[in-house]
């Protein structure tokens, strides 16, 4: 399949402005259309390694990011997120249009993909062993995830672990890594070759930027992994790196709390989590130093 | 009249238990709630998941199997735990006269 980076800027712009850009994102097939320049910039910058789809391919999520048909098109401009022609959200400021695509796509997957138990977690992999890092916003999971990916771990997701109902394995959905506020500077300093998309200020989450996922992770987007470890990270300024065991029962409860569709899946969700906890080593992690944390993680698979 | 309390999983057959060492995760299929218990609570469910038993029988078995601090009122503790689990819908309790 043709990669997006094989298209010229003009071709990408034309597709987004016309019939839509068709991309394979993990297991999902997405059509995105948008006349908004920052969306074009975002997609061109961050999705270059993703495969494009043909006009006949099935589309799971048909998304449009558009200005509203009102004065908001011109004054204090806004952007709408549309799925299959419907607007599930209130509009956001025009400058946030690209981030709106990412947040909206998260919502599409979390709300429609009950073939997976979906856990709010970053997932990385090495040697076939997936490591889940669930965490509430601000816990530092995305920052740690971006740093680990920069040091050779495969990115499965920085946002959601897709645990298959069918086989219990974790399926990748490598996408741009979302970083907020100080994390942007931290990762810029940590890995100066990191590619960032447009940075957006004054969102409800503060300043937000996305990091381009590694090409190797995108290429392996159809290769699932077995969950081997669950780590609940917590960034704490000035702290030493401290890994503590977490019991499997408590881990199961915390994973259930961090799941988007645990209640929907009922007993199936419980059994999936129980199996996952059975096979995984479970920890809490407090950290402040990325290099120390990475050394620790590398030791997990040594 | 002398009686004993018989304990069993609810007749609705909606409780799923998974044991992790001294912990037990339980899923209640009717209300969708998940619980995690440990210690003696886990031992209670290990016993009743095989077959219903009585509070008196549990007391006798645990007294034989485990060591407790001096003065620890095991029977009262078991009564308290089982009452809590009953309130959560995790087990059924029935008073029956002693034969």
Boltz contact constraints between the chains, C-beta under 6 A:
constraints:
  - contact:
      token1: [A, 247]
      token2: [B, 23]
      max_distance: 6.0
  - contact:
      token1: [A, 248]
      token2: [B, 20]
      max_distance: 6.0
  - contact:
      token1: [A, 249]
      token2: [B, 20]
      max_distance: 6.0
  - contact:
      token1: [A, 249]
      token2: [B, 23]
      max_distance: 6.0
  - contact:
      token1: [A, 249]
      token2: [B, 25]
      max_distance: 6.0
  - contact:
      token1: [A, 249]
      token2: [B, 36]
      max_distance: 6.0
  - contact:
      token1: [A, 252]
      token2: [B, 25]
      max_distance: 6.0
  - contact:
      token1: [A, 253]
      token2: [B, 36]
      max_distance: 6.0
  - contact:
      token1: [A, 256]
      token2: [B, 34]
      max_distance: 6.0
  - contact:
      token1: [A, 263]
      token2: [B, 32]
      max_distance: 6.0
  - contact:
      token1: [A, 267]
      token2: [B, 16]
      max_distance: 6.0
  - contact:
      token1: [A, 267]
      token2: [B, 29]
      max_distance: 6.0
  - contact:
      token1: [A, 270]
      token2: [B, 27]
      max_distance: 6.0
  - contact:
      token1: [A, 274]
      token2: [B, 18]
      max_distance: 6.0
